[in-house]
Amino acid sequence: MPSKSLKSVWAFLNVALLASGAVLIAFSVIWRTPDVVRNFLISNLDLTAGLVLGIMFLVTWLISIAGILQQNHVTVGLVATNWALIMDAIGVMIIGTMVWVYTLQPTKNFLGEWEATSSVTRQSIQDTLKCCGYRNSTEFGIIGGFCSDDDFAASQVGCSTIILPKADYTLNNVFSYERNCSDVTSVIYGFMAVIICFFLATVSLVYQRKEEERFRKIDEKRGGRGFV
């Protein structure tokens, strides 16, 4: 039989994978609620990517449960689990790298988003953050609401002054262990630790099951007398 310690480690990592998937799905759903600033900082594409990754984790968890419940001499379910974990790892690398690349040039990237955003949304952001335009009122600014006229708008800070620190905080707390965006290590890469450890634990479990089955067959050939 596989050792109790190995089973305990495997069970812990199994729960960790389930929790990771649940967290990804929860945040991907909750953060779709209307919030003009957050919706500007975190796009639907980001949330969809998180949702897909969370579903992949849960599918892998279900496969692992089916695999662990199979008889000891059957390892196909656990082998399938490891293939699913490989797919999860690829998904994590792709999404994590996309986020990391985006954070390399936040000023430029958010300027592109600001320009592409509708005038209604831009004015809503200006009214919420009490700012005018992107870097100043003349850069894709909207006159109206808080920015009531050209003279008043010209005297206010650009929205990038407020948006970029918020983006830095949001991306660091959602995607990064680091506090400094210049040294981003995406927290989504942190899921790799769970995936790799779970992969190794599953490999060990498969190996021990195969060893147990091999010795059982040898024991049968010896008439069930064992080795002693």
matplotlib code that plots the C-alpha trace (Angstrom):
import matplotlib.pyplot as plt

x = [0.0, 1.2, 2.5, 0.2, 2.5, 2.4, -1.4, -1.6, 0.6, -1.4, -4.7, -3.4, -2.3, -5.6, -7.5, -5.0, -5.8, -9.6, -9.2, -7.1, -9.8, -12.6, -10.7, -10.1, -13.7, -15.1, -13.0, -13.7, -17.4, -17.5, -15.3, -17.7, -20.0, -20.3, -17.4, -16.2, -12.7, -12.1, -13.7, -11.2, -8.2, -9.2, -10.8, -13.4, -10.6, -8.6, -11.6, -12.5, -8.9, -9.1, -12.5, -11.2, -8.1, -10.3, -12.6, -9.5, -8.3, -11.7, -11.8, -8.3, -9.5, -12.5, -10.2, -7.9, -10.8, -11.9, -8.3, -7.7, -10.9, -9.9, -8.5, -4.9, -3.7, -5.5, -3.5, -5.1, -7.0, -3.9, -2.0, -4.8, -4.6, -0.9, -1.8, -4.4, -1.9, 0.4, -2.4, -3.0, 0.7, 0.6, -2.5, -0.8, 2.3, 0.4, -1.9, 0.8, 3.1, 0.3, -0.2, 3.5, 4.1, 1.2, 2.6, 5.9, 4.5, 1.4, 1.4, 1.3, -1.1, -3.6, -3.4, -4.5, -7.4, -8.3, -8.4, -10.5, -13.0, -16.3, -16.7, -19.4, -17.1, -14.3, -16.5, -17.7, -14.1, -13.3, -16.3, -15.4, -11.7, -12.0, -9.6, -9.6, -8.2, -5.5, -2.2, -4.0, -7.4, -6.3, -5.4, -8.7, -10.5, -14.3, -15.7, -18.8, -19.6, -16.7, -14.6, -17.3, -15.4, -12.0, -10.5, -11.5, -10.4, -7.0, -6.4, -7.0, -4.7, -4.8, -6.5, -3.3, -2.0, -4.6, -5.2, -1.6, -1.1, -4.4, -3.3, 0.0, -1.8, -4.4, -2.0, 0.5, -2.2, -4.0, -1.1, 2.1, 3.9, 6.0, 5.1, 7.1, 5.8, 9.4, 10.0, 6.7, 6.5, 2.9, 1.0, -0.6, 2.8, 2.4, -0.2, 2.7, 4.0, 0.7, 0.7, 4.3, 4.0, 0.7, 2.2, 5.2, 3.0, 0.8, 3.8, 5.0, 1.6, 1.4, 4.9, 4.0, 0.8, 2.7, 5.2, 2.5, 0.9, 4.2, 4.9, 1.4, 1.8, 5.2, 3.6, 0.8, 3.4, 5.1, 1.8, 0.9, 3.8, 5.4, 9.1, 9.9]
y = [0.0, 3.6, 5.1, 7.1, 10.1, 10.1, 9.8, 12.7, 14.9, 13.9, 14.7, 18.1, 19.0, 17.7, 20.1, 22.9, 22.5, 22.5, 25.7, 27.3, 26.6, 27.8, 31.1, 31.7, 31.1, 33.2, 36.3, 35.9, 36.0, 38.6, 41.1, 41.2, 43.2, 46.9, 49.0, 51.6, 51.9, 48.2, 47.2, 49.5, 48.1, 44.4, 43.5, 40.9, 39.0, 38.8, 37.6, 35.1, 33.7, 33.3, 31.6, 29.1, 28.4, 27.8, 25.4, 23.5, 23.1, 21.8, 19.3, 18.1, 17.7, 15.6, 13.4, 13.0, 12.0, 9.4, 8.1, 7.8, 5.8, 3.2, -0.1, -0.1, -2.0, 0.5, 3.6, 5.0, 7.7, 9.0, 9.0, 11.0, 13.4, 14.1, 14.8, 17.2, 18.8, 19.3, 21.1, 23.3, 24.2, 25.3, 27.4, 29.0, 29.9, 31.4, 33.5, 34.5, 35.6, 37.7, 39.5, 40.0, 41.4, 43.8, 45.2, 46.1, 49.2, 50.2, 53.9, 53.0, 50.1, 52.0, 55.0, 52.6, 51.4, 55.0, 56.0, 53.0, 53.4, 55.1, 58.8, 57.8, 55.5, 58.0, 60.7, 58.2, 57.5, 61.2, 61.9, 58.9, 59.7, 63.5, 63.9, 65.1, 63.4, 60.8, 62.7, 66.0, 67.4, 67.7, 64.0, 62.3, 64.2, 64.7, 68.0, 67.5, 66.3, 66.9, 68.4, 71.1, 73.4, 73.7, 76.1, 73.9, 70.7, 72.2, 72.8, 69.2, 66.2, 63.7, 60.4, 58.4, 60.0, 58.1, 55.1, 53.9, 53.6, 51.8, 49.5, 48.9, 48.0, 45.9, 43.9, 43.4, 42.1, 40.0, 38.8, 39.4, 38.5, 41.7, 45.2, 46.7, 46.4, 46.7, 43.2, 41.4, 37.8, 36.9, 35.2, 33.1, 31.5, 30.5, 28.0, 26.3, 25.2, 23.4, 21.9, 20.7, 19.3, 17.5, 16.1, 14.7, 13.3, 11.6, 10.1, 8.7, 7.3, 5.6, 4.2, 2.8, 1.3, -0.4, -1.7, -3.1, -4.9, -6.3, -7.8, -9.1, -11.0, -12.4, -13.4, -15.2, -17.1, -18.3, -19.7, -16.7, -17.6, -14.1, -13.4, -14.4]
z = [0.0, -0.7, 2.5, 4.7, 4.5, 0.7, 0.7, 3.2, 1.0, -2.1, -0.3, 0.8, -2.7, -4.1, -1.8, -2.7, -6.4, -5.6, -3.6, -6.4, -8.9, -6.6, -5.9, -9.6, -10.5, -7.6, -8.4, -12.1, -11.4, -8.6, -10.4, -13.4, -11.2, -12.4, -11.2, -13.7, -12.4, -11.7, -15.0, -16.7, -14.9, -15.3, -18.7, -19.4, -21.3, -18.0, -16.1, -18.8, -18.8, -15.0, -15.3, -17.9, -15.8, -12.7, -14.6, -15.9, -12.3, -11.2, -14.1, -13.1, -9.5, -10.6, -12.7, -9.7, -7.5, -10.0, -10.3, -6.6, -6.1, -8.6, -7.4, -6.5, -9.6, -11.9, -12.5, -15.7, -13.7, -12.0, -15.2, -16.8, -13.8, -14.6, -18.3, -17.1, -14.8, -17.7, -19.6, -16.5, -16.3, -20.0, -19.2, -16.2, -18.2, -21.0, -18.8, -16.4, -19.2, -20.8, -17.5, -16.9, -20.4, -20.0, -16.7, -18.4, -20.1, -18.0, -19.1, -22.8, -22.4, -20.3, -22.7, -25.5, -23.4, -22.4, -26.0, -27.0, -24.2, -24.9, -24.0, -21.5, -19.7, -19.7, -18.2, -15.6, -14.7, -14.6, -12.3, -10.0, -9.7, -9.9, -12.8, -16.4, -19.5, -19.4, -18.6, -18.9, -20.0, -23.6, -23.9, -24.7, -22.0, -21.9, -20.9, -18.7, -15.3, -12.9, -15.7, -16.2, -18.6, -20.3, -17.7, -14.8, -16.6, -17.4, -13.7, -12.7, -12.7, -15.4, -14.7, -15.3, -12.1, -10.2, -12.5, -12.7, -8.9, -8.7, -11.5, -9.8, -6.5, -8.2, -10.5, -7.6, -5.2, -7.8, -9.9, -8.0, -4.8, -5.2, -4.2, -7.1, -10.6, -11.9, -10.5, -11.3, -10.4, -11.2, -8.4, -11.1, -11.5, -7.8, -9.0, -10.6, -7.2, -6.5, -10.0, -9.9, -6.4, -7.2, -10.3, -8.4, -5.7, -8.3, -10.1, -6.7, -6.0, -9.5, -8.9, -5.5, -6.8, -9.6, -7.2, -5.0, -7.9, -9.1, -5.7, -5.4, -8.7, -7.6, -4.3, -6.3, -8.3, -5.0, -3.8, -1.6, 0.8, 0.7, 0.7, 4.3]

ax = plt.figure().add_subplot(projection="3d")
ax.plot(x, y, z, "-o")
ax.set_aspect("equal")
plt.show()
